[in-house]
Amino acid sequence: MRVIAGDFKGRRLVAPKGPGVRPTPDRVKEALFSMVEPCLADAVCLDLFAGTGSLGIEALSRGAARVYFCDPAPASLAALRQNLDICRVDASRAVVLAAEWHKVHTYLSEKCNLVFIDAPYKMCEHYSQMLETLAERGVMADGALVAIERDAGKGGYALPEGFIKVRERRYGSVGIDLVAAAGDEE
């Protein structure tokens, strides 16, 4: 697992060992970032279920202003902090939150333009609830994009009111959905 492009290009990232660890494959990460690249300059991002921080670190490498990394697992948080050190990320650009996804709003000091949701695949049926909760709790700026990584072989999820699917792609067993949060003007 490595950083693909930008300021930290080529840096090797660490991951904890274990059956629950599922880093985003480089091929999928490359495809995902080609979709969101136009939104990255100076973006405020949320890496929900951050794990090793691979997605958020890639966003920082490619020009995001700040990333909030949220994960409750101590092993993941340790790997994330090590990866931030490997990339020498300035502390003002990376905020690590040891929290459950549904409590992230209590720790944010600003709204996010781009949200990465790479939850454990067993949580796929909860994506609709996650989107709805993040919107209700004011986590996302108007027009924010949400990139969801999911098991492409499982059934989909219903989009809650106020969201539209912008793009859907499949890369082997991994599905990527790009969803937009409608602004107040819509």
C-alpha positions as CSV (number, residue, x, y, z in Angstrom):
1,M,0.0,0.0,0.0
2,R,1.4,3.3,-1.1
3,V,0.6,7.0,-1.8
4,I,0.0,7.1,-5.5
5,A,0.4,10.8,-6.5
6,G,1.1,14.3,-5.2
7,D,3.5,15.5,-2.5
8,F,3.8,12.1,-0.7
9,K,3.9,10.0,-3.9
10,G,5.6,6.7,-3.4
11,R,5.6,6.6,0.4
12,R,4.8,3.1,1.7
13,L,2.1,3.0,4.3
14,V,1.7,0.5,7.1
15,A,-1.4,-1.5,8.0
16,P,-2.2,-3.5,11.1
17,K,-2.4,-7.3,10.7
18,G,-5.7,-9.1,11.1
19,P,-8.8,-10.4,9.4
20,G,-10.7,-7.2,9.6
21,V,-8.1,-5.1,7.7
22,R,-9.0,-4.3,4.1
23,P,-6.9,-1.6,2.7
24,T,-8.2,0.0,-0.6
25,P,-6.2,-1.5,-3.5
26,D,-4.0,0.9,-5.3
27,R,-6.0,0.4,-8.6
28,V,-9.2,1.3,-6.9
29,K,-7.7,4.3,-5.1
30,E,-6.3,5.6,-8.4
31,A,-9.7,5.3,-10.0
32,L,-11.5,7.0,-7.0
33,F,-9.1,9.9,-7.0
34,S,-9.4,10.4,-10.7
35,M,-13.1,11.0,-10.0
36,V,-12.7,13.4,-7.1
37,E,-9.5,15.2,-8.3
38,P,-11.3,18.4,-9.4
39,C,-12.7,18.8,-5.8
40,L,-9.5,18.3,-3.9
41,A,-7.7,21.7,-4.1
42,D,-8.0,23.3,-0.6
43,A,-10.8,20.8,0.3
44,V,-11.8,19.9,3.9
45,C,-12.2,16.2,3.9
46,L,-13.6,13.5,6.3
47,D,-12.1,10.0,6.2
48,L,-14.8,8.1,8.0
49,F,-13.7,4.6,9.0
50,A,-10.2,5.8,8.3
51,G,-8.3,2.7,9.1
52,T,-4.7,3.3,8.0
53,G,-5.7,6.7,6.7
54,S,-4.8,5.7,3.1
55,L,-7.6,7.7,1.5
56,G,-7.2,10.8,3.6
57,I,-3.5,10.8,3.2
58,E,-3.9,10.5,-0.6
59,A,-6.3,13.5,-0.4
60,L,-3.7,15.6,1.5
61,S,-1.0,14.5,-0.9
62,R,-3.1,15.8,-3.8
63,G,-3.9,19.2,-2.3
64,A,-6.6,18.9,0.3
65,A,-6.3,21.6,3.0
66,R,-7.3,19.4,5.9
67,V,-8.5,15.9,6.6
68,Y,-10.4,14.7,9.7
69,F,-9.6,11.0,10.2
70,C,-12.2,9.1,12.2
71,D,-11.9,5.6,13.5
72,P,-12.6,3.9,16.8
73,A,-10.1,1.0,16.6
74,P,-6.8,1.4,18.5
75,A,-4.8,-0.7,16.1
76,S,-6.1,1.3,13.1
77,L,-5.4,4.6,14.9
78,A,-1.8,3.5,15.7
79,A,-1.2,2.6,12.0
80,L,-2.8,5.9,10.9
81,R,-0.6,8.0,13.2
82,Q,2.5,6.1,12.0
83,N,1.4,6.8,8.4
84,L,1.0,10.5,9.1
85,D,4.5,10.4,10.5
86,I,5.9,8.6,7.5
87,C,4.4,11.2,5.2
88,R,5.5,14.1,7.6
89,V,2.0,15.6,7.5
90,D,1.7,18.9,9.3
91,A,-0.5,18.5,12.4
92,S,-2.7,21.5,11.3
93,R,-3.7,19.5,8.2
94,A,-4.6,16.2,9.8
95,V,-7.0,15.8,12.8
96,V,-7.2,12.3,14.2
97,L,-10.5,11.5,15.9
98,A,-10.8,8.3,18.0
99,A,-14.6,8.1,17.7
100,E,-17.5,6.2,16.3
101,W,-18.8,7.4,13.0
102,H,-22.1,8.7,14.4
103,K,-20.3,11.0,16.9
104,V,-17.9,12.6,14.4
105,H,-20.0,15.8,14.3
106,T,-19.1,16.6,17.9
107,Y,-15.4,16.9,17.0
108,L,-15.5,18.9,13.7
109,S,-14.8,22.6,13.7
110,E,-15.8,23.0,10.0
111,K,-18.0,21.5,7.4
112,C,-16.5,19.0,4.9
113,N,-16.5,19.3,1.2
114,L,-15.5,15.7,0.5
115,V,-16.3,12.6,2.7
116,F,-14.8,9.2,2.2
117,I,-16.8,6.3,3.6
118,D,-14.9,3.0,3.5
119,A,-16.8,1.1,6.2
120,P,-16.5,-2.6,6.9
121,Y,-18.5,-4.3,4.1
122,K,-20.9,-5.8,6.6
123,M,-22.2,-2.3,7.2
124,C,-23.3,-1.7,3.6
125,E,-27.0,-1.8,4.6
126,H,-26.3,1.2,6.9
127,Y,-24.9,3.6,4.2
128,S,-28.3,5.3,3.7
129,Q,-28.5,5.9,7.5
130,M,-24.9,7.2,7.5
131,L,-25.6,9.7,4.8
132,E,-28.8,10.9,6.4
133,T,-27.1,11.2,9.8
134,L,-24.1,13.1,8.4
135,A,-26.5,15.5,6.6
136,E,-28.7,16.0,9.7
137,R,-25.8,16.7,12.0
138,G,-24.3,19.4,9.6
139,V,-21.1,17.5,8.8
140,M,-21.2,18.3,5.1
141,A,-21.1,21.6,3.2
142,D,-23.8,22.2,0.6
143,G,-22.9,20.3,-2.5
144,A,-20.4,18.1,-0.7
145,L,-19.3,14.9,-2.4
146,V,-19.3,11.5,-0.7
147,A,-17.1,8.7,-2.0
148,I,-18.4,5.3,-0.8
149,E,-16.3,2.1,-1.2
150,R,-18.4,-1.0,-0.9
151,D,-18.6,-4.7,-1.8
152,A,-19.7,-4.7,-5.4
153,G,-21.3,-8.1,-5.0
154,K,-23.8,-7.1,-2.4
155,G,-27.1,-5.3,-3.0
156,G,-27.1,-1.6,-3.1
157,Y,-28.6,0.9,-0.6
158,A,-31.2,3.5,-1.0
159,L,-30.1,7.1,-1.2
160,P,-31.8,9.3,1.4
161,E,-33.6,12.5,0.3
162,G,-31.2,15.3,-0.6
163,F,-28.6,13.1,-2.2
164,I,-28.0,12.1,-5.9
165,K,-25.7,9.5,-7.3
166,V,-23.1,11.1,-9.6
167,R,-21.2,8.1,-10.6
168,E,-21.0,4.3,-9.9
169,R,-18.0,2.1,-10.9
170,R,-17.0,-1.4,-10.2
171,Y,-13.4,-2.7,-10.0
172,G,-13.5,-6.4,-9.5
173,S,-15.2,-7.0,-6.2
174,V,-15.0,-3.4,-5.1
175,G,-17.7,-0.8,-5.9
176,I,-17.2,2.9,-5.8
177,D,-20.2,5.3,-5.6
178,L,-19.8,9.0,-5.9
179,V,-22.8,10.8,-4.3
180,A,-23.5,14.5,-4.0
181,A,-25.3,16.2,-1.2
182,A,-27.8,18.7,-2.6
183,G,-27.4,22.3,-1.4
184,D,-30.1,24.3,0.3
185,E,-31.0,26.0,-3.0
186,E,-32.3,22.7,-4.5
